[in-house]
Amino acid sequence: MKETKIMIVEDDLDQAVGLSVRLRANGYKVLFASDGTTAFTQACQLLPDLIILDIGLPAGDGFKVIEWLAGMVKTAVIPVIVLSGRDPSVTRGRVLMMGAKAFFQKPIDNDIMLNTIREVLNTNTAVNNYVPTVPTTPDTHSTSSEVCSMSSRLARWRKELQENPGDTELMTDIAQVVASSSDPEVRNADEAMQMLRRVMSLMGAPTAKILDTLGIIYAGKGQFPQALLAARKACGMASASGQTAQAFDIQRRIKLYENNQVPTD
């Protein structure tokens, strides 16, 4: 019997762990992502059966994630349940109109969440259907090259960067994707390194995400001592700034580097 995979996209580690414990106890396999870009990249690679999505995320908020998912054929069919602490009078209608199957405000009763997950997985219909929803099928006017690959998505991001050359957040997102992708057509350590150097020249100091990406690049080149140094600094910065879920992700990569293994996500 196929194991049902649910991805939790949440930058609050306590929230993510609490929800994952309940999901695993009910037989689901749980995947994690702590920011928007990682969520989209992993969704493309791992194709979860359902995504539980926070809205307030680093590196692309939940609205962006829904938009990105809907823009690719293989991810547009993944149902999304939004679990957010934001004002529902503003957020609920927007995410349902974008194609989410349900919206809940934190905190949510575990039994209600589990019942909703079962209903969505079994029927693939919207639970909060008192607000009109639109199908997540990609725009039929889009060309196949626009919706079928991470390469085309990166091309769009690069175009956005040409229009906003000082957008360091976008540069960091691109660098992380091309550094960590398992797709050989996308992965490009040299481009990622050039992008990070450009970000550093503009910012003057690294962020946890920049150092984390640097570690991924070093690991890809087999330079594991350098990867460990960068990742440990990144983990310390993420922990100090309260980015617990990001620190958790980096700790996972540190264990890989300690065993001379390259991250595949």
C-alpha positions in Angstrom: 0.0 0.0 0.0 1.3 3.4 -1.0 2.4 5.6 2.0 0.7 8.9 2.0 3.2 11.8 2.2 2.2 15.1 3.8 4.5 18.1 3.6 4.4 20.6 6.5 5.6 24.1 5.4 6.2 25.9 8.7 9.0 28.1 10.0 8.0 27.6 13.7 9.7 24.4 14.8 7.4 23.8 17.7 4.4 24.0 15.5 5.9 21.8 12.9 7.0 19.1 15.3 3.7 19.1 17.2 1.7 18.6 14.0 4.2 16.0 12.6 3.8 13.8 15.7 0.1 13.7 15.3 0.3 13.0 11.6 2.9 10.2 12.0 0.7 8.6 14.8 -2.0 8.4 12.1 0.2 6.6 9.6 1.3 9.5 7.4 4.8 10.1 6.2 5.9 13.6 7.0 8.1 15.9 5.0 9.4 19.4 6.2 10.2 22.7 4.6 10.8 25.9 6.6 10.6 28.5 3.7 8.8 29.1 0.5 11.6 28.3 -1.9 12.5 25.1 -0.2 8.8 24.1 -0.1 8.4 24.5 -3.8 11.7 22.8 -4.7 10.9 19.8 -2.5 7.3 19.6 -3.7 8.6 19.4 -7.3 11.1 16.6 -6.3 9.1 14.6 -3.8 5.5 15.2 -5.0 3.7 15.0 -1.6 0.1 13.9 -1.5 -0.9 17.0 0.4 0.7 20.2 1.7 -0.1 21.9 5.0 1.1 25.5 4.4 1.8 28.5 6.7 1.5 32.0 5.1 4.2 33.9 7.0 7.3 32.3 5.6 10.8 33.5 4.7 12.0 33.2 1.1 8.6 33.4 -0.5 5.4 33.6 1.6 2.6 31.1 1.4 0.8 33.1 -1.3 3.8 32.8 -3.5 4.1 29.0 -2.8 0.5 28.5 -3.9 1.1 30.5 -7.0 4.3 28.5 -7.8 2.6 25.2 -7.2 -0.2 26.1 -9.5 2.2 27.1 -12.2 3.6 23.6 -12.9 1.7 20.6 -14.2 3.0 18.1 -11.7 2.5 20.2 -8.6 -0.8 21.9 -9.5 -2.7 18.8 -8.5 -1.3 18.7 -5.0 -4.0 19.8 -2.5 -3.0 22.6 -0.1 -4.5 23.2 3.4 -3.5 26.6 4.8 -2.9 26.8 8.6 -2.0 30.4 9.5 -2.0 32.8 12.4 -3.1 35.7 10.1 -6.4 37.4 10.2 -8.9 35.0 8.6 -11.1 37.9 7.4 -8.3 38.9 5.1 -6.4 35.7 4.4 -9.1 32.9 4.0 -10.8 34.3 1.0 -7.6 35.0 -0.8 -6.0 31.5 -0.4 -9.3 29.7 -1.3 -9.7 31.8 -4.4 -6.1 30.8 -5.3 -7.0 27.2 -5.0 -6.3 26.1 -1.4 -8.7 23.3 -0.3 -9.2 24.7 3.3 -8.1 27.5 5.6 -7.7 27.3 9.3 -6.4 29.8 11.8 -3.9 28.7 14.4 -4.3 27.0 16.8 -6.4 24.3 15.2 -7.9 21.3 17.0 -6.0 18.2 15.9 -9.1 16.1 15.3 -10.5 18.7 13.0 -7.3 18.9 11.1 -7.1 15.1 10.7 -10.7 14.9 9.6 -10.1 17.7 7.0 -6.9 16.0 5.7 -8.8 12.7 5.2 -11.7 14.5 3.5 -9.4 16.4 1.1 -7.3 13.3 0.3 -10.4 11.2 -0.3 -12.4 13.7 -2.3 -9.9 16.4 -3.4 -12.7 19.0 -2.9 -12.6 22.3 -1.0 -13.7 22.0 2.6 -14.3 25.7 3.2 -16.6 25.7 0.2 -18.7 28.7 1.3 -16.0 30.8 -0.3 -15.8 30.3 -4.1 -12.7 28.4 -5.2 -11.0 28.2 -8.6 -9.3 25.1 -10.0 -5.6 24.8 -9.7 -5.2 23.7 -13.3 -2.5 25.8 -14.9 -3.5 28.5 -17.3 -4.3 26.9 -20.7 -2.9 30.0 -22.4 0.6 29.3 -20.9 3.1 27.5 -23.1 4.4 24.1 -21.9 7.8 25.6 -21.4 6.4 28.0 -18.9 4.8 25.4 -16.7 6.7 22.2 -17.0 10.2 22.6 -15.5 12.2 24.2 -12.8 14.4 25.5 -15.5 11.6 27.7 -16.9 10.7 28.8 -13.3 14.3 29.9 -12.8 14.3 31.7 -16.2 11.3 33.8 -14.9 13.1 34.5 -11.6 16.2 35.6 -13.5 14.0 37.9 -15.6 12.5 39.4 -12.5 16.1 39.9 -11.2 17.0 41.8 -14.3 14.1 44.2 -13.6 15.0 44.4 -9.9 18.9 44.0 -9.8 19.2 44.9 -6.2 16.7 42.3 -4.9 19.1 40.3 -2.6 16.3 38.0 -1.4 15.6 36.9 -4.9 19.3 36.4 -5.6 19.6 34.3 -2.5 16.6 32.2 -3.5 18.0 31.6 -7.0 21.4 30.7 -5.5 19.9 28.1 -3.1 17.8 26.5 -5.8 20.7 26.1 -8.3 23.0 25.0 -5.5 20.7 22.3 -4.1 18.7 21.0 -7.1 19.0 17.3 -7.9 18.2 18.2 -11.6 21.6 18.3 -13.5 20.0 20.9 -15.9 19.4 23.2 -13.0 22.3 22.6 -10.6 25.1 25.0 -11.1 27.5 25.6 -8.3 29.5 28.3 -10.1 26.3 30.3 -10.7 25.2 29.9 -7.1 28.6 31.1 -5.9 28.6 34.1 -8.2 25.1 35.0 -7.0 26.1 34.8 -3.3 29.2 37.0 -3.9 26.9 39.5 -5.5 24.5 39.4 -2.6 27.4 39.8 -0.1 28.7 42.8 -2.0 25.3 44.5 -1.6 24.5 43.4 2.0 28.0 43.5 3.5 27.3 40.6 5.9 26.0 37.1 5.4 22.6 35.8 6.6 21.9 32.3 7.9 20.4 31.4 4.5 23.5 32.7 2.6 25.8 30.6 4.8 23.6 27.6 4.5 23.6 27.9 0.7 27.4 28.3 0.8 27.6 25.0 2.7 25.5 23.2 0.1 27.9 24.5 -2.7 31.0 23.4 -0.8 29.4 19.9 -0.2 28.6 19.6 -3.9 32.3 20.2 -4.7 33.3 17.6 -2.1 34.8 20.3 0.2 33.1 19.0 3.4 35.2 20.7 6.0 34.3 24.1 4.4 30.7 23.0 4.2 30.6 22.1 7.9 32.1 25.4 8.9 29.6 27.4 6.8 26.6 25.3 8.0 27.5 25.5 11.7 27.8 29.3 11.5 24.4 29.3 9.6 22.8 27.2 12.3 24.1 29.4 15.1 22.7 32.5 13.3 19.4 30.9 12.7 19.0 29.7 16.3 20.1 33.1 17.7 17.4 34.9 15.5 14.6 32.5 16.5 14.5 30.8 13.1 14.1 27.4 14.7 12.7 25.5 11.7 15.6 26.8 9.5 18.1 25.7 12.2 16.5 22.3 12.2 16.9 22.0 8.4 20.6 23.1 8.7 21.3 20.6 11.5 20.0 17.9 9.1 22.5 19.0 6.5 25.3 19.2 9.1 24.8 15.5 9.8 25.2 14.8 6.1 28.4 16.8 5.8 29.8 15.0 8.8 29.4 11.8 6.8 30.7 13.3 3.6 27.2 13.2 2.0 25.7 15.8 -0.3 22.2 17.1 0.3 19.7 16.1 -2.4 17.0 18.6 -1.7 
